[in-house]
Amino acid sequence: GGVKDKTSEDVSLVLEFEGNVPGLRELLDQKLGFHGASEGDAEKVLAVCQAVVERAGLVGGAAIAGVLQHIGITRGSSPVSVGIDGSVFKHLSHFRDALNRGITAVMGDGVPVS
């Protein structure tokens, strides 16, 4: 087997095994079809998943911040709620955290976004 089409679910599964390399190796073998993965392989898969989620969250946060700036939201503005739908946001807390960091990187602290 190869990489499945349900990538966000697979990434979510991999990230659940942070700090548990033996468990991650078992997941890679039994559920994701990567048979015979070494500990080093498992650590690399985890690092790639973490990097992909981090980058996607930061870029998404920067895009949201750009829209907020465009509509005039700044520090001291009334609070703003941003609605986000999708399995990546729903299932990956790492993504949500990176998204917030991306917004903060562009807008600064104290911007009222929830």
N, C-alpha and C positions, 0 to 999 in steps of 0.2 A: 504494500500500500504506500501511497504518497501522502502529501499534505492535503487535508480535506478542504472543502469549500467553506465550511463553517469556521473561518479563521478566528473571528473574535471569540467564539466559544472555546476554541483550542488554546488561544492565548490566555484566556481567563483561567482555564484548567491548569496550564503551566505555572501561572503566577501564584496559584494556591499552594504550590510546593516549594516556595522560597524557604531555604534552610533545611529542606528535606530531600537531599539528592537521591537517596535510594528510592523514595516514593516517586520522585520525578522520573527516574529511570524506568520504573514499573509502568507509569503512565505513558511514557514514550513508547514502550514496547507493546503494551496491551491495548491501549485505546487509540494511539495515534499512528501506529504502524512503523515505528522506527526501532527495528529489532537489533539487539546487541549494542545499544548505546552505552558508552563508557560514562564514568562520572564526569570526566572532562567534557564529553559531548553534552551531557545533561546541563552542566553549568553554562556552556556556551549557548544552548537553546534558551535557557532562562535569561541570560544576559541580552540576547537579541530581542526576546519578547519584551523585556523591561525597556530597552532602548526604543523600540517601535512605539510602545504605549506612551512613553515620555515625550518623544518627538511629536506624535500626533496630538497629544494634549496641549503641549506648548504652542504648536501652530494653530490649533483650534482656538485656544485662549487668545492668542494674538489677533486672530480674525474677529472674534467677538469684541475684543477691545477696540479694534478699528471701527466697527459698526457703532459701538457706544460713543466713541469720540465724534464720529460723523454726525450723530444725532444730538450732540451737545452734553453728554453725560460726563461730569467731571467730579473731582473731590468736592464734597459739600452738596452735591445734588441729592434729590430725593432718592430713596432706595429704588433699585430696579431689579426685577426678577427676569431671568433669562430662561425660557423653556427649551429643554433639550430632550429629544426623543431618540431612542436607538439602543440596541443591545450593548454596544461598546460602553456608552455612558452608564447604562443600567448595571452591567456586570463587572466593570473594572474600576474599582475605587482608585487604583493608581492613575487611571486616565482622568478621573474627576479632579484629583489632586493636582495633576500636571496642568489641566485646563485652568484651574484657579491660579496657579503660578504664572501661566501665560498671560492671563488677564492682568495680574498684579505687575508683571514685568513691563507691560506697556502703559498701564494706567497709574501705577504706583499704589501704595497702601492707602486705605481709607476710602476707596471707591465703593459705594454701596450696591454691590452686585450679589444676588443670591440665586 
